[in-house]
Amino acid sequence: MAFYEGGSSGGYAGYGGGSSAGGGYNNNFGSNDNFFSGGMGQQQQPQQSTTSQPQQQQQQQQQTSSNPNAMSGGMNNLFNPAMAMAAANAVATGKMGDNTVMMNMAESMGKQFLETGWAKAVPGLERSMVGLRPYFAVDNKYVKRKMLRVLFPFAFRNSWARQEAGADADGKISYALPQHDDNAPDLYIPTMSLLTYVLLCALCYGTAGKFDPDVLPDVTTKCLGFQVLEVIAIRIGFYLMEAQVPILDLFCYTGYKYLGLVINMFSGITVGHLLGYGHRAYYFTYLWTATAVSYFILKVMANCIPRITSAVGPKRQFMVLGFAASQFATCWFVSQTKFLE
């Protein structure tokens, strides 16, 4: 089982490096140089061109061996017959909808993408993908349980502490992946919730006859801007208390409010079209979702912040309450109720 350490890029084990052997097609485009290298006179000297072919093949083999991450290597993994055969078998056996089969295929494609050097072509892309990978290690069961935990946190009386998986040689604690621990943070639900909320806002503008293509980037920028400011404020609070927390964990926790915003906007649009009380339905569900997300953050931060903090810093209890109360403000500021009926 793979684990990751507090969101750092090096704490996720289970995806090894190295190069893959590759089982795809080996397209050698260097042989086309023989057609364009000479002129009309080459047709009259067949012996000379024949003797030069071994030298050209030797040069091509040297170029191929000196550049293992060339375009042909990426094409081999991109059009891998093994992956195509696995997909065909999944369709033939009716397992295309099986979550395990799809997860294995996605994992294999991701490993090939990293190993063949395509990710290394963009500076920092490989490191970012390795660091973000554990935050998207989710399955359908985790997503359902986590959504219930965010929307109905009062019903969960069990422990809110994250599941520890062990410690390395340096004493750093590693935690279980989201698919094995309901209390682990993830970026899948916040990302999908944000995209859904933006689309619902565009639908609200469109039904009111006020749709504009700029609505999509405007709403997205507004949501992300407030979230970045919120994360910076929380990170400063952790710094004053001398408590450590990964920055990506804060983006996960502060991103769960988008799930509540989706519920608010969906209820406002639906009730507005059916009964004409879109604003009332939105703010009624806002009271519920904002309270639920605030209580969720309260329980999460109470387990993230250690019991003993800096003696000269702010009080731990006040900071936890402040982080939870901030969800009410941010959910209010990013609300789009202008054109609700």
N, C-alpha and C positions, 0 to 999 in steps of 0.2 A: 504494500500500500504506500502511496506517495504522500508526502507531507510538505508543508512549507512553513517557514519561520517568520511570522509576523509580517508577511507581505514583502520581505526582501527577495531580491531576484535569485539569491543563491540558496534559499532554504527549501526549494522545491525539488525533491528527488523523485526519480522515476522516469525521467526523460534524459537518457544519456546522449553524450555528444558523439563525435566520430563521423566517419563517412560511410555511406551506404554503398553496397556493391552494385545495386541497380540492376534491374532485369528488363529494361525496356529496349526500345530500338536504338541502334547506334548509327545515327545518320552522319556520314562523313562527307562534308561539303567541300573538303579540300581537293577532291579529285576533279572538280570542275575547272581547276586552274589549268589543266592540260589543254583544254579546248581554247582558252583565250590567251595562253602564254605565247604561242607562236604566231606565225603568219601563214601566208599561202605557201611559203617555201617549205614548211614542215611536211607537206604531203609528198615532196620529192626526196625526203631523207627519213625513211621509216626506221632504218637501223639506229640512227642517232637518238630518235625519240624512244626506241625500245630500250636502249642502254640506259637512258636517263630515268626510266620509270622506277627502278629499285631505289635510286637516290631520292626521288620525290616521295616514295612511300616511307622511306626511313625518316625524312624530315617531318612528314605528317605524323608518324608515330611519336617522334620526339615532342612535337607541339602538343599532341594529345596527352602524353604522360606528364608534361610540365604544367598543364592547366587542367586539373581534375574538376574544377568548378566551372567549366566552360558552359556555353549555351547548350551543347549537346547533352551534358550531364543533367541539366535541369529538365530538358525535354524528355530524357529517359524516365525520370521520376514522375513527370507530369502525365505522360502517357504510359504508365506502367501497366503491362498486361495482367499482372497479378491483381492490381486494384480493379481493373475492368472485369476480370473473372469473378472477383469477390462480389462486386456490385451485381453482376448478372446472376450469380447464384442466389443472392439475397432476394432479387426480384422473382426468380423462378420458384423459390421455396416459400415465397410470401412473407419473408422476414424483413422487407424493406422498411416497414414501420417499427421494427424492433429497435428500442433505444440502445441496447447493448451493441448491436451490429453497427449502427450509425456512429456510435461513440468510438468504436474501434477503427472504423474507416477514417473518421476525422482525425483521430490520434495518429494514424499512420501517415496521412497526408501532411499533417503538421510537422512530424519528425522529418519527413523527406524535404519539406520546404526549408527547414533549418539546416539540415545536413548538406544539402547540395550547394549551398552558398548563395542562393537567391536572397535570403534574408540578410546576408552579410553585405550585399551590394548597397544597401541604404545604411548610413552610419547610425548606430543606436537602435536599429529596428530589431535585431536579434535579441539584444538585452531586454528591450521593452516587452517583446513577446514572451520571453522566459519569465519575466517578472509578473506579467498580467495573466499568464496561463492558469495559476492556481485559483484566481478569482473567478474564473469561468468554468471550473471543474464542478459542474452541477448536473443533476438529472431531474426527471419529471417529479419524482417523489419529493426531492428537496425543495423544488420551486413551490409546490403546493403547500408543504408544511411551513415554509418561510413566509409565504403570503398570508397564511392564517396567523402566524405569529406576529406579523407586522400589523394586521388589521384587527386582531383580537388578542392583544397581549395580556389582557386581564384574565383570560381563561387558562393561561399557562402558569402553573404554580411550581413547576420543576425548576431545576437550576438553570441560570442564565450564563454560567461560566463556560468558557470554551474548553473543548476536549483536548488535553495535552497528549502528545504522541511520544514524547521523550525529549532528550537533550543531546546536543552534540558535544564534541570534545571541549569546546570553549564555554560550555554551560548555557548556551542559548536554547530556549525552549522551542520546540517545534509543535505545531498544532495540526489537527486533522483537517482534511480538505472539506469544502462545503457539502459535498455529497455524502460525507460520513459524519458530519456534525451540523445540526440545525442552527447552532449559535455562531458558526463561522461566517464572516462577511463575504459577500460576493458582489461582483459588478454586473452580473447578468440581469438580475431583476431591476436594478436602477436604470440600466441602459435601455432595456425594453420598455420600461414604464415611461421614461422620458420621451422616447420616440412615439409611443402611443399617445401620450398627453399632447405632444405637438400636433399630431394628426387630428386629434379631437378638437383642438383649438382651431385648426384650419377648417374642419367641418362646421364648427360653430359660426365662423366668419362666412363660410360659403352659404349656409342656409339663411343667413341674414342678408345675403346679397352684397357683402362687403369684403369678399375674398380678394386677396392680393398675394402674389408669389412671395413678397417680402415678409409675409406673416410667419412662414416657416423659420427662416433664420432669425427673425426678431424674437420670437418666443424662445427658441433654443438658446440664443445669446443671453437673454434675460435670465433664464433658469440657471444656466451654467455660471453666469456672472455672480448671482447671489450665492450659489453653492460654493464658489471659490472664496468669496469673502467670508462665508460661514466657516469653511475649513480653516482659513487663515486665523480667524478669531479663536476657534477651538484649539488650534495648534499653539497659539500664543498662551492660552490658558494652561495647556499641558506643559509648556516650557517653564512657566512661572511656578508650577507645582513640582517641577523637576521629574516629570513622569514621561515615559517614552511610549510613543504610539506611531505605527507606520502611517504615512500620509495617505496611502491607498485605502487603508482601513477607514479613515475618516471620510473619504469620498464614498465608500460603500455605505456607511451608516447614515450620512446626510443625504444619500440618494434614494433611500427608501420612502421618502415623503412623496416622490413622484407617483408611487402606487396609490397613495391617498388622493392625489390630484386627479388621477385617472378616474377614480370612483366619483369624485365630485363633479367633474366635467361631464361624465357619462350620464349621471343622474340629472344634472341640470338640462342637458340637451333632450333627454328622453321625456322628462316630466314637462319641460317647456313646450314640446310639440304636442303632447297628449292633453295636458291640462292648462298650459299657459302659465305655470308657476316655476319657471326655470330658475330664477334668482333664489327663491325660497328653498327649492330643492337643493340647490348648490350649497347654500350656507348651512342648511340642516345637516347635510352629509359632511360639510367642512368641520362642524363641531365634533362629529364623531371621529373622522379620520385624523384631524389634527391632535385630538386628545389621545388617540391610539398611538400615533407616531411619537408623540411627546413621551408617553409612558414607555414605549419601546426604547427610545433613546435614554431615558432615565435608567432603565434596567441594564442596558448595554454599557453605558458610561460608568455605572456603579461597579461593574466588573472589570472594566478597562483600567480605571484609575486605581493604583495601589492604595492600600489602607493608610500607609505612612507616606506622607509627602513632605515637601519643603516646609520648614518651620517659619520661614519668612515670606512664603508665598500665600496666595489666597487659600481660603478654607476649601477643603475637598467637598463638603456638603453643598456649599453655595455654587461651586463650579458645576456640579452635577445638575442641580436645579436650573442653573442658567443655560446649560447646553440643551436641556429638555424643553425649556420655555422658548428657546430660539426657533423651534420648529413651528410654533404658532405664527411667529412673525414672517418667516420665510414662505410658508404656505400661503399666507395672505398676500404678500408682495408679488408672487408669481402667478396669482390667480388671474384668469382671463374671463371676466363675467360681463364685459361691456355689451355684447350682443346676444346675451341670453334672453329668451322671451319671458 
